[in-house]
């Protein structure tokens, strides 16, 4: 299920390119969850590889970031293969 993105790199997302390269975004929820890693725009979405930046730097999971019709940005876990 897609989760709403509250902010990317400390500001409200304005475009998919905000998630490109090294970035971090905050998912709304209780508690909120911070995703840190690297993203790449692919068509109408971003494939974002979450990294364990505090330890080994290995991939944790892959996310798909999209803009919904209401203008909100959302992320959902995506298959890594």
Residue pairs with C-beta under 8 A, 6 or more apart in sequence:
1 76
2 66
2 68
2 74
2 75
2 76
3 27
3 28
3 29
3 33
3 74
3 75
3 76
4 27
4 28
4 72
4 73
4 74
5 13
5 25
5 26
5 27
5 28
5 65
5 72
5 73
5 74
5 75
6 25
6 26
6 27
6 28
6 32
7 13
7 25
7 26
8 18
8 19
8 23
8 24
8 25
8 26
8 73
9 18
9 23
9 24
9 25
11 18
13 19
13 25
13 67
13 73
16 41
16 44
16 45
16 46
16 65
16 67
17 41
19 25
19 39
19 41
19 46
19 48
19 65
20 39
20 40
20 41
20 46
21 38
21 39
22 37
22 38
23 36
23 37
23 38
23 39
23 48
24 34
24 35
24 36
24 37
25 34
25 35
25 48
25 65
25 75
26 32
26 33
26 34
26 35
27 33
27 34
27 35
27 75
35 48
35 50
35 63
35 75
36 50
36 51
36 53
37 48
37 49
37 50
37 51
37 53
37 59
37 60
38 48
38 49
38 51
39 46
39 47
39 48
39 49
39 65
40 46
40 47
40 48
44 66
44 67
45 64
45 65
45 66
46 63
46 64
46 65
46 66
47 62
47 63
47 64
47 78
48 62
48 63
48 64
48 65
48 75
49 59
49 62
49 63
50 59
50 60
50 61
50 62
50 63
51 57
51 58
51 59
51 60
52 58
52 59
52 60
59 80
61 77
61 80
62 77
62 78
62 79
62 80
63 75
63 76
63 77
63 78
64 75
64 76
64 77
64 78
65 73
65 74
65 75
66 73
66 74
66 75
67 73
67 74
68 74
